[in-house]
Amino acid sequence: MKLTIIAAVANHNVIGNENRLIWHMPADLKRFKNITMGHTLIMGRKTFQSIGKPLPGRNTIVVTRQEDFDSQGCLKASSFNDAINIVKDEKEVFVAGGAEIYEQAIKSYYSRKMFITRIFADFEGDSFFPDIDSEKWELIERNDYEPDDKNAYPYAFFVYKRKIGRPKKNP
Ligand SMILES: NC(=O)c1ccc[n+]([C@@H]2O[C@H](COP(=O)([O-])OP(=O)(O)OC[C@H]3O[C@@H](n4cnc5c(N)ncnc54)[C@H](OP(=O)(O)O)[C@@H]3O)[C@@H](O)[C@H]2O)c1
């Protein structure tokens, strides 16, 4: 099983504010849908609540410490490692945020790839993507796009691969 992290990240690593996405970038939403369709997503309880419902065509695992949290029929995991145990027989599983979950995923032995949409704009934010350590992650693809009538900001699709010398397996 390998984990793939997927995120949209603005300048200064901002990913959200007051538990919502700040921008509307249909190109990124489309990319997210295309890449994750048919797969399992792991997400934190706050991100799940911010989306408000399970995303169609994908299984969702909600990570929460609350035993009685209503996950609307989605699977629940009591920790990030618990989520990994649940999906251990799948080939590729996506980590869909938010900040707390990305922080744990980027350090995980199982994380091998990242799809990052960079949005080249400044936003007020209270949630951040972790710094990407170039010693550990290699940028293998980058495609840049100008703003258009649907997407207000310049953006780029990045793909990173973990370099050799993976972190130790989670305890
Ligand atoms: N730009 C993007 O690509 C993107 C993607 C996703 C989210 N976001 C944004 O990110 C923000 C949310 O991020 P966030 O960091 O505040 O919240 P989050 O990571 O979505 O969820 C945090 C919650 O997850 C649970 N959790 C985290 N680690 C855990 C662990 N080890 N064991 C058990 N439960 C654990 C806890 O839930 P309980 O409190 O229930 O125990 C914690 O409060 C929002 O603004 C959202 O819009 C942006």
The ligand as an SDF file (V2000), in Angstrom:
LIG
                    3D

 48 52  0  0  0  0  0  0  0  0999 V2000
   -6.1480   23.2390    0.1780 N   0  0  0  0  0  0  0  0  0  0  0  0
   -6.3410   21.9510    0.3530 C   0  0  0  0  0  0  0  0  0  0  0  0
   -5.9450   21.1190   -0.4740 O   0  0  0  0  0  0  0  0  0  0  0  0
   -7.0400   21.4810    1.5800 C   0  0  0  0  0  0  0  0  0  0  0  0
   -7.3580   20.1260    1.7190 C   0  0  0  0  0  0  0  0  0  0  0  0
   -7.9880   19.7180    2.8920 C   0  0  0  0  0  0  0  0  0  0  0  0
   -8.3010   20.6410    3.8590 C   0  0  0  0  0  0  0  0  0  0  0  0
   -7.9840   21.9400    3.6920 N   0  0  0  0  0  0  0  0  0  0  0  0
   -8.2630   22.9400    4.7330 C   0  0  0  0  0  0  0  0  0  0  0  0
   -7.5810   22.5590    5.9220 O   0  0  0  0  0  0  0  0  0  0  0  0
   -8.2970   23.0760    7.0460 C   0  0  0  0  0  0  0  0  0  0  0  0
   -8.5390   21.9600    8.0340 C   0  0  0  0  0  0  0  0  0  0  0  0
   -7.2900   21.4820    8.5240 O   0  0  0  0  0  0  0  0  0  0  0  0
   -7.0680   21.1990   10.0870 P   0  0  0  0  0  0  0  0  0  0  0  0
   -5.6360   20.9190   10.3400 O   0  0  0  0  0  0  0  0  0  0  0  0
   -7.7080   22.3090   10.8700 O   0  0  0  0  0  0  0  0  0  0  0  0
   -7.9830   19.9360   10.3550 O   0  0  0  0  0  0  0  0  0  0  0  0
   -7.9620   18.4210    9.7790 P   0  0  0  0  0  0  0  0  0  0  0  0
   -6.5420   17.9580    9.6430 O   0  0  0  0  0  0  0  0  0  0  0  0
   -8.8780   18.3170    8.6340 O   0  0  0  0  0  0  0  0  0  0  0  0
   -8.6770   17.6790   10.9900 O   0  0  0  0  0  0  0  0  0  0  0  0
   -8.1320   17.7570   12.2860 C   0  0  0  0  0  0  0  0  0  0  0  0
   -8.8560   16.7500   13.1390 C   0  0  0  0  0  0  0  0  0  0  0  0
   -8.5110   15.4300   12.7130 O   0  0  0  0  0  0  0  0  0  0  0  0
   -8.4590   14.5740   13.8260 C   0  0  0  0  0  0  0  0  0  0  0  0
   -7.0950   14.0870   13.9860 N   0  0  0  0  0  0  0  0  0  0  0  0
   -5.9400   14.6070   13.4910 C   0  0  0  0  0  0  0  0  0  0  0  0
   -4.9000   13.8220   13.8090 N   0  0  0  0  0  0  0  0  0  0  0  0
   -5.4060   12.7790   14.5260 C   0  0  0  0  0  0  0  0  0  0  0  0
   -4.8460   11.6250   15.1230 C   0  0  0  0  0  0  0  0  0  0  0  0
   -3.5150   11.3530   15.0480 N   0  0  0  0  0  0  0  0  0  0  0  0
   -5.6630   10.7770   15.7840 N   0  0  0  0  0  0  0  0  0  0  0  0
   -6.9870   11.0020   15.8370 C   0  0  0  0  0  0  0  0  0  0  0  0
   -7.6020   12.0830   15.2780 N   0  0  0  0  0  0  0  0  0  0  0  0
   -6.8010   12.9660   14.6330 C   0  0  0  0  0  0  0  0  0  0  0  0
   -8.9140   15.4010   15.0280 C   0  0  0  0  0  0  0  0  0  0  0  0
  -10.3260   15.2740   15.0370 O   0  0  0  0  0  0  0  0  0  0  0  0
  -11.2010   15.3760   16.3730 P   0  0  0  0  0  0  0  0  0  0  0  0
  -11.0240   16.7820   16.8570 O   0  0  0  0  0  0  0  0  0  0  0  0
  -12.5880   15.0720   15.9130 O   0  0  0  0  0  0  0  0  0  0  0  0
  -10.6540   14.3450   17.3290 O   0  0  0  0  0  0  0  0  0  0  0  0
   -8.5020   16.8100   14.6150 C   0  0  0  0  0  0  0  0  0  0  0  0
   -9.2130   17.8270   15.2760 O   0  0  0  0  0  0  0  0  0  0  0  0
   -9.5810   23.6790    6.4630 C   0  0  0  0  0  0  0  0  0  0  0  0
   -9.4170   25.0780    6.3070 O   0  0  0  0  0  0  0  0  0  0  0  0
   -9.7200   23.0280    5.1190 C   0  0  0  0  0  0  0  0  0  0  0  0
  -10.4500   23.8100    4.1990 O   0  0  0  0  0  0  0  0  0  0  0  0
   -7.3670   22.3790    2.5670 C   0  0  0  0  0  0  0  0  0  0  0  0
  1  2  1  0
  2  3  2  0
  2  4  1  0
  4  5  1  0
  4 48  2  0
  5  6  2  0
  6  7  1  0
  7  8  2  0
  8  9  1  0
  8 48  1  0
  9 10  1  0
  9 46  1  0
 10 11  1  0
 11 12  1  0
 11 44  1  0
 12 13  1  0
 13 14  1  0
 14 15  2  0
 14 16  1  0
 14 17  1  0
 17 18  1  0
 18 19  2  0
 18 20  1  0
 18 21  1  0
 21 22  1  0
 22 23  1  0
 23 24  1  0
 23 42  1  0
 24 25  1  0
 25 26  1  0
 25 36  1  0
 26 27  1  0
 26 35  1  0
 27 28  2  0
 28 29  1  0
 29 30  1  0
 29 35  2  0
 30 31  1  0
 30 32  2  0
 32 33  1  0
 33 34  2  0
 34 35  1  0
 36 37  1  0
 36 42  1  0
 37 38  1  0
 38 39  2  0
 38 40  1  0
 38 41  1  0
 42 43  1  0
 44 45  1  0
 44 46  1  0
 46 47  1  0
M  CHG  2   8   1  16  -1
M  END
$$$$
